[in-house]
Amino acid sequence: MTFFEAIILGAVQGLTEFIPVSSSAHLKLAKWLLGVSDGEHLLYFDLVCHSGTLIALIWHLRKDVSAVLSSFKTSSLYALALFPLIPAYFLLKPIRIAASEPALLGYFLLFTSSLLFLASKRFFALATSPGGAAGSAIPQKVRDVLWIGIMQAFALIPGISRSGSTIAAARFLGWDWIAAARFSFLLAIPAILGGQALETVKLWKGFATATLPVGIYAAGFGASLAVGLCSVRFMFRVYERGRVKPFAWYCLAAGLFAIWALHG
């Protein structure tokens, strides 16, 4: 991997982590377009790029993070939303691996597109925040957090956007756009941290190694952090206006392209 390719991949990670288009799918597509062979040897690089977007997210939501951590009830509800990830990651691993085949990537992007189109329907335009105040990220119903957590578990499959699926689920449950976005992005922080921890354990056990020059990792990290800071700010402005249909159309086009490019 060259320095330029590392910047491109880091930028792709930073841009698509917060846009509801599946960052994992776009990283795979970007590597394919650049001719960069994917595999375990790039596990550490992907981990570094995810660290950049994680820092960007924590910085942007630092006040919200503090508010969640200061309330035991709210923290417990966020923890409950993470529960479905455990069986999905460990017990359903064979199904998850089978669904991660490149040939299926486009179909799951089409699924994400469908979710976004449904969430944008006029029927949900009258949705109100679950907390009462517009934009509140404090859920009130255990049912809501469990359903959103289940949708986040589905996003372990490349092509299903984590933010897109969780925000769409919240919309279906009656949340307004900004409340759904805040809850989704706050929920992403422990989810990403957990994934980072698991991948780090793999590295320590020798399943993957840091084989690239330090400058390559630094380029990927810097690009993902810089672009991520802009991307997360941009997406909150998008959700404030509820204009998500362009991303649904984009996922539709990207899904059809991926089916053409990767099928078989």
Phi, psi and omega in degrees: 000134180271168178300317180296316179297323178296319179295316180298313181293321176296320178294320177299316178298313181296324181285314190270351179297325185254344175275137185285063182228008180074100180293324180296320178295318183286330174296319178295317179294320180296318178296320179296316181293325180277350182076023178269120182290127181272160179155189183297334182292343178257009181301315182292323177297314178299322179297317180295318179295320177295328177297323178298314180290329178296315179297319179299318181292314180298319180296316182292325183253024187303322179291320179293321178299316179298320180294320180293316183291337181278351181241118180296320181297313180294317178300321180295322179292321176294321178296321179297323179294337179277343186304316181300341179294332185295304178294327181295322183281318186261306187284329182257025184303316179301319179293319180297318180294317179297322181285348181270007178300136181306326182296339181265354186304313182297323181293324179286331172295323176295324176297316176300318178301317180297318179300316182292322177297316180296317181295338181270359181300148183300333180304326182271000182293338180267008182298147178239157181297141180293340182267357180100309179274139181303132177084002181293136179256018180260105183288156181245344185239131177298322179304317182298311184293327178292317179295318178294321177297321178296319179294326176295324179297323177299331183287000171293343179273124178303133181109334175265113183291130179295309181293320180298316182289319181288321178292320177298317179299317179296321177297318179298334181269002175100014179276150173280168187301312187288325176295317179298319181293317180298315180296317181299313183289324175294321178294333180293330186299305178293329179295315179292319178300318178297317178296321177299318181296317181295318180291326178294321177300319178301318179296316181297327181279355175091011179285339177213154182228155177277092188259356182265158176300152181301322181300327179293315178296319180297321179294316179296316180296312182298318180293318181292323179293311183295312181290324179298319179299321178285319184295315183292323177294317179299317184292327177294325176294323177297314182290332175299330180264347179068025183262080186253348183304323178303326179286330175294316177296321179298314179298324176299312180294317180295322178296315178296321177296316181295322177298316179294318187280326190247349184294132179073000000 
